[in-house]
Amino acid sequence: MWRSGPSPGAAELRLAFKSQRGLFIATIVFSSAVNLLMLTSPLYMLQVYDRVLGSQSEATLVALTLLMTALFVIMAVFDHLRSRILARIGAGLQDALDPRVFNAALTRQSTAPDDTAALAAQRDVEAIRTFWSSQSVTALIDMPWAPLYFAAIFIFHPILGWLAIAGAAVILGMALLNQRNTHHALQRANETALLADRQADRMRAEAETLRALGMTGAAFARWQKTRSTALQENIAAGDSGGSWSAASRGFRLYLQSAMLGLAAWVVLQGELTAGAMIAASILMGRALQPIEQTVAQWPILTRTLGARARLAELLSRVPQTAPRTALPRPAAKIEVANLTLIPPGQSAPTLRGLSFSLQPGQALGVIGPSGAGKSTLARALTGLWPPASGSIRLDGASLDQFDPDRLGALIGYLPQRVSLFDGTIAENIARLAPTDDARIVAAAQAAAAHDMILRLPRGYDTRLDSTGGLLSGGQIQRIGLARALYGQPVLLILDEPNSNLDNEGSLAVNAAIRAHKAAGGAALIMAHRPAAIQECDLLLVLEDGLRRAFGPRDQVLRDMVQNAGDIVGKVAPGGIR
């Protein structure tokens, strides 16, 4: 199941499996021993019927029984060891894939939030781990041993061997029909279940809004409809798979009886012994068992194949980057040259041919109407959205020359909507890294959030969830600003920092920008409100993704007022010349 086309993602999955190759070889060794020891039962029956009953020797019966008991104990031990090894292969694969898949899913969701492969990534890794602990693997590993059992049956009598081959072909045909009839149903069920989970996650995140606007009932009905559809598709797929599984199991039991009857007829012809008759029936049951188990475990196998395909697609879309040379801490010099940016999933650019520069100790205000491209520029400067053309350089180096985590540490980003994470206030300020108390308090003080935090029940150790708990919008904004300032970043990017702040909070933001500039940093402030650009030295005016004005703040503002006055003068009564 690990073979596929030459996609980079499939190659990564094969590489992860190769890391478990030693354990898999051990599994093959134990499986070989188990399958050889499976011959114990038919051989015992053969000896009992043909030798013990004929010789009436109790000593021979005791000796054969003791040997049979010892072999079955050994087989049970080997089978147990095989199961433990397979469970460890699954755990090892999950351990090997988790970091890469988690990072790829986060990267992909930052540019394509609704990407199915990214949303299902962790569930898919879990599905692969579960597969290796299931009976599906043992059935697939045991299946190549079926020819050995068929050969043993042929040795007893050719007609018995052909019956076994024909029975195996029928059961294999059932497996193929099962796959054809249930594949699409299972795929639709998994996709619909994923959609229901995504809806539930979003509703939990917006629980306060749903309740405040009286949307709970409507949201629940919407989720329940999707959930019911997934349930119905699962039931339909389960019914189809269950019918094939029952048919396969019933046909195998029928074949064992048919084999016994045919063997009895051969015995009556004097071409077979009674012991061989019983042994042939047991051997055929053992030969067909892995095929029957595969049919029964088909939903797990189908789910795993789908999970593997999605993971390969995700890893191919987000290639693994080579280690980058660690660059020294850059100076706060920003150069944007002919930047054109197309948001993920769109075809039209929202920034076109944008150029400007920023030096250490300067703050740039970015203003313009809604949809002008301010937030797009913020995402581009953080490295979240790569340019379609042009470049963004930090102290001469393009952003992609920095390791993403290193770049994130150099940038203090405050988005329009601040998201907090499960953990303490201190952990949220420290960006979930191991906490450094002195740096945490320094960041909070720089954001004028220290006193506010101390007034909370447990201060910096107050636990939060993703909704912020009982914190107000302004308090969440302050904590987000402290997080942006943590570690003294080179570049500070604030997207509508005053949106949830009162006058005191706005003053705190301006003080933080002033202190950041004094320390040699650079800042960009995307703003609608004039209070947010008080500390800006430069002003950039965007409109429809184009630069309409750029220069010293006061000069740009005067020009805007003058241009507005000229327009009014031209259209006012008596003003048209």
N, C-alpha and C positions, 0 to 999 in steps of 0.2 A: 504493500500500500504506500510505500515511500517512493516509488518510481513515478516520474512525471516528466513534463517537458523541461527544457533548459532554462526556466525562469529563475531569476536570482533568488526569489523567495523560496521556491522549491529546493534550490541548492542549499539554502541556509537550513531548511528543515532536515535535509539529508545529513548535513554536517552535525546537527544536534543529535540525530540518531546515531551517527558514527561514534559520538562520545560515549554511547552506551553499548558499543559493539561487544566489549568483553563480557558484559552481563548477558547479552543476547546469545553469544556463543555458549555460555554456560547453560542457558535455557535450552538450547538445541541439544546439548549433551544429555541433560537430565530428561528431556523429552524422548530422546532416542532410547534411553534406559527404560523409561516408563512404557513406551510402546513395545519394546522387546519383552518386558515383563508381562505385558498384556496377554502374551501367548501362554502364560501359566495356566489360565482356566481351561482353554480347549485342550492343552496337552494333558492336564490332570484328568479331564473327562475321558480323553482317549485312552489313557493308561488304566483308569478304573474300569471302564467297560470292556476293554480288550484284553487286559492282563489280569487285573485283580479278580474280576468275576469269573474269568476262565480258569485261573489257577487256584481260586479260593484261598489265597494267601493273605492272612491278616497282617503279617509282618510287612509285606509289601505295601498294603494299604496304609499302615501307620507311617512307614517311611515316606511314602508319597505325600501323605497329608502334612507331615512335619515340614517337608521341603516346600510344599505349596504355601503353607502358612508363613514360612520365612521369606519366600519370594514376594508375597503380597505385602508383608510388613515393609520390606525394602522398597517396593513400588509406591506404597503410601508415603514413605519418607521422601522419596525422590519427587513425587507429585507435589507434596507440600513445599519442598525447596523450590521447585519450579514456580509455584504460585508466588512465593515470597520474592523471588528474583524478578518476576514480571511486574509486581507492584513497585519494586525499586526502579525498574526501568521507567515506568510511568512517572514516578516522582523525580527521577533524574532528568527526564525530558522537560517536565514542568519547570524544574529549577534552572535548566539551561535556557529555556525559551522565555521565561517570565520577564527578565530585564529588557531583552531586545523587543519583545512584543509589546510590553507596557510602554516603552519609549516610542515605538512606532505608532501605537494607537493614539498616544497623546499628541504626537507631531501631526498625525493625519487629522485628528479632530480639531486641531487649532486652525486648519485650513478648510476642512470639510466636516462640519459638526454632525452631519447625518449619514456619514459613510457607514454602511452596514458592516463591513469587515472590521472597521475600527471599533464600533460599538460592541460587536460580539467577540472581540479579541480574547478577553480573559475567559469567557465561557468556552471558547474554542480550545484554549490551552487545557482547561479543565476536562473537556470532552476527550482530548487525546490521552490525558493521564488516566481517566476512567476506563478508556478502551483497553489499555494495557493491563488493567486489573480485572478485566472481564473474561468470561468464557470464550469470547470471540477469538482471542489470540490463541488460546490453547487449541481451539478447533482448527484454526488455520495452520498451526504448527503440526498438528497431528494428521492433517489431511494427506500430506505426501507419503505417510506410512500406509495408506489404504492399499496401494499396489502390493505391499508385502502380504497383507491378509488375503487379497484376491489370489495371489500366487499360491498361498498355502491351500486355498480352497480348490484351485485347479489341480493341485497335487493329489487331492482326495479323488476328484473326478472332474473332467472337463465340463460336463453338463451343469454341474453345480457352480463352477466358475463363471460360465456364461450367464447363469441366472443372477449371480451377484453383480456382474458387470451391467446387465440390463437394469437391475434395480438401482444401482448407483447412477446410471444415466437418467433415469426418471426423477430421482430426488434432486440431481443437479439441475435438471430442467425446471423443477419446481423452484429452486433457488433463483434461477435466472428470471422466471416469470414473477416471482416475488419482488425482485429488484425493479423490474420494469413497471410493475403496478403500484409500488409504494414509494419509489424514489421521489417523484414530483410532489406527492402528498406530504411526505415527511419534510421536504424542503420548504413547501409553503407553510407547514405548521411551525417549523423553526423560525422562519422569517416573521410570521405573524406574532409568535410569542415574543420575539425580540422587540417588535414594534410596541406590543403591550407593555413590556418592561420599560421601554424608553418613555412611554407616556406616563407610567407610574412614577418614574424618577423625576420627570419634569413637574408633575403635580405635587409631589412631596416637596420639591424645592420652592414651589410657588403656593404652598398651602395657605399662607396668610392672605395672599391676594384672592385666592379662590373663595375663602370664607368671607372676606370683607365684601366681595362683590356678589355674593350669593351664587357662585358658580359651582359649588361642590357637587350638587346633584347632577348638573349637566356634564361636568367633567367625569364624574363616576360613570354615568351612562355611556359616555364616549369610550372610556377605558373598558367597561364591561362588554361592550359590543365587540371590541377588538379581541378581548380575552376569550369571549365565547366563540368567536370565529376560530381562534387558535385551538381551543379545546375541541371543537367539532372536527377540525382537520386532523388533530391528533387521534381522535377516536376513529375517524375514517381510515387513517393510515394503520392504526393498531388493529382494527377489525380485519383489514385486508391482510396484513402481515400475520395476524393470529390464525386466520383461516389456512394460509399456506403452511404455517408452522404445525398446526394440528394435522393437516393432510400429510405432511412429510413424516411426522411422528407415527401416525397411524399406518402409513404405507411401509415404514421400516419394520414395525411390529408384524405387519402382514407378511413381509418378505421373509422374516425369520421363521414364521410358521410355514410359509411356502417352501422355504429351503429345507425345513425339517421333513415336510411331506415328500418333496422330491428326493431327498436323501434316503428316506425310508423305502421309496420305490426302487432306488438303486440298490439298497441293501437286499430287497426281495429278489433282485436280479442276480444277487451273489457277487456284485462288483464293489461292495463297500461294507465295512464293518459297522456295528452299532456305535462304537466309540467315535469313529470318524463322522458318523451322521450327526451326533451331538456337537462335536467339535466344529464342524462346518457351519452349523447354525449360529454358534457363538461367535465364530470368526466373522461371519457376514454382519452380524449386529455391530461388532466392533469396527468393521471397515466403513459402515454407513453412518456411524454415530457422529463423526466430525462434520459430515455434510449436513446432517439433520440439525446439529448445533448451530451451524452457520446460518441456516434458514431461520432458526429460532432467534438468533442474535442479530438478525439483519438490521433492525432499527438502530442498534448501537453502531454497527459497521457503517451504515449510511450516514449517521450523524457525524461520525469521526471523519469520513471522507469529505463531507461538506465542510467540517471545521478546518481540515487540512488545506482544502482549496482556498478558503477565505484567508487563512493565515499566509499562505503563499502569495496571494494577491496583495495583502496588506504589506508584507515585507518587500515585495517587488516595487510597490508604489512609494515606499519610504526606504530607500536603500541605506545600508549601513555605511556610515561615513568613516573614512580613514582617520586615525588619530592626527590631530593638528599640532603643529609646533607651538608650544606655549609662548605667547608673546608677552613682553613686559607690560605693566600697567600703562595704558595709553594716556596721553594728555587729552583734555576735553576739546578736541578739535573735530568738528563735524563738517563734512563736505558732501553735499548732495548735488549730483550733476546729471541733468537731463533725465530725471527719474520718471519713468512711466510704470504704473502698477495696475494690474488687472486682478481684482479680488478672486479668490478661488471659486470655481463654479460659475463665473461670469465670463462674458466675452468682450465687454466694453471696459476700457480703462477708467478708473476714477481719479487717477493722477496722470497728468500728461506733461512731459518735458519740464519738470520742476527742478529748479536749481537754486541753491542758497548755501551759505557757509556760516558757521558759528565758532567762536573762539572761546578759550577758557575764560571764565568770569563773566560770560554773557548769558542773558536769558532772551529767548525768542518767543514772542506771542504769536499764535496762529489763529486768525479769526476768519469768519466767513459764514454764510448761511448754512442751514442744515443741508447735508448732502454735498457740501463743497469738497470734501475729501480730508477733513481734519483727522478723524479717527483712523482713516486709512493710512495717513502719514505716520501717525503714532505707531500703528502696527508694523509699518515698514521699518521704522527706526529701531524697533525692538528686535527685528530679525524674524518676526512671525511670518510675514508675507514677503517672499522674495521679489525683487524687481523684474518686470517683463523686459525692461531695457534701462540703461543708465546705471548709476552706481551710488552707493552710500558708503562713505569711508569714515572710520573713526581713527583719528591720528594717522591717517595714511593707509590704513589696512581696511579692506572691505569686510563687511560684517561676517561673511561666511568663512573668513580666516580664523575666527575665534570659535573655540568650542562653545556649543549652545549654553551649557551651564556657566561657563566662564563669562560669556557675553551677558547672560542674565545677571550675574553678580556685579557687572560693571554698570548696569543700567538700573535705575530706580523707576519703575513703571507704576503709575496709578491710573487704572482704566476708569471709564465712566461708571461702570458698575463694579463695585469692589466685592470680590468673593472671598469669604473666609473658609477655613478648613477645620475639621474636627480636631480639637486640641486646645491648649491654653492660649491666652493672649500672647504670652511670651513666645510660644512656638510659632504662632502666626506672624509675629513681627520678625522672628528669626528665619522666616521663609522655610519652616519645618526642618531646618538643619539643626544639628546639636547646638543647644542654646549657649550663648555667651552673654552672661548677665550684664556686663558692663556695656557691651555694644547695644544690647536690647534697650536698656534704660537710656543710653545716649540717643538712640533713634527716636524713642518716645518723647524725650525732652525736646529734640529738634522739631518734632511735629506738634509740640505743645499738647501732648496727650498724656504726659506723665501724671499730672494731678488728677485728670479724669480717670485714669486706670486705677490709681490708688483708692479712689472712692468706691470702686466696685467691691463686692463682698470678699473676694479673695485676691484682689489686686491683679498682678501679672499672672497669677496661677488660676484665674477664673477660666473655667472651661467654656468653650464655644462649640457650636455646630456650624454646619455650612450656611445656615440662615442668619447667623449672628446672635441667636438667642434673644435676649431681652434688650440688646443694644439698639439705640436709635440709629437712624441713617447717618446722622452727623458723627456719632461715635464710631461707627463702622468706617466712615470716611477717614477719620483721624488715625485709626489703627492701620488702614490701608496706606496712608501717607507715611506713618512710621515704618511700615514694611518697605516702602519705596526708598526711604532714607537709610535703611539698615546697611551697614558695612561701608558707608561713605562712597556711594557710586560715583562714577565719572560723569554720567549723563542722567539727568532727571527728566522724565517725560510724564507730564500731568495732563490727563484728558478730562476736561471739565472738572477741575479739583474743587470748585466752590458749589457744585450742584446741590449738595445736601448740607452745607455749612451755614451757620449763622454768622453774624459780623465778627464775633470772637474767633470763630474757626477760620474765616477769611483772613483775618490779621495773622493767625498762626501760619497759614499757608504762605503768605507774603514774607513772614519772618524766616521761614524755612528756605524759601527761594533765595532770599538775601544772604543767609548764612552759607548756603551751597555755593553761590557765586563767589563769596569772599574766600572760600576754601579752594578756589580754582576750578570748580566744576562748571558745567554748562547745563542749561535747562531749556526745555520747550514746553510751553503751556498752551493747550488747545482750549479756547475759551469763547463763551458768548457774553459773559458779564464783564464790564470794564474793570471791576475790582480785581479780577484774576490777572490782569496784565500790568498792574501798577509797578511791579519790579522788573518788567521787561525792558531791555535796551533796544531790541529790534522788534519789528512787527512784519509778519507775512500775511498778506490777504489772499485767500483762496476763493475761487468761484468756478464751479463746474470743473474742478480738478486742475485748473490753470492758475498760475501766479498772476494776480492782478496788481499787486504792489509789494515791495520789499524795501526795507531801509530802517533808519532810526525811528523809534516809535512815535515821537512827537511829530516828526516831519510827515510820516505816513498819515497820521491822524489829521494833520492840518490839510494835507492834500485831499483826503477824503471829504472833509468838511467843505473845502473850496469847490471840489467837483460837484458835490451835492448842491451847493449854492448856485453854481453856474447852471445846473439843470433846472433848478427852481426858477431862476431868473429868465431862462429861455421860454419856459412854458407859462409863467405868470402873466396876467393881463397887462398889456403894455410892455411886456418884456421880450416879445418876439420881434426880431429885427430882420 
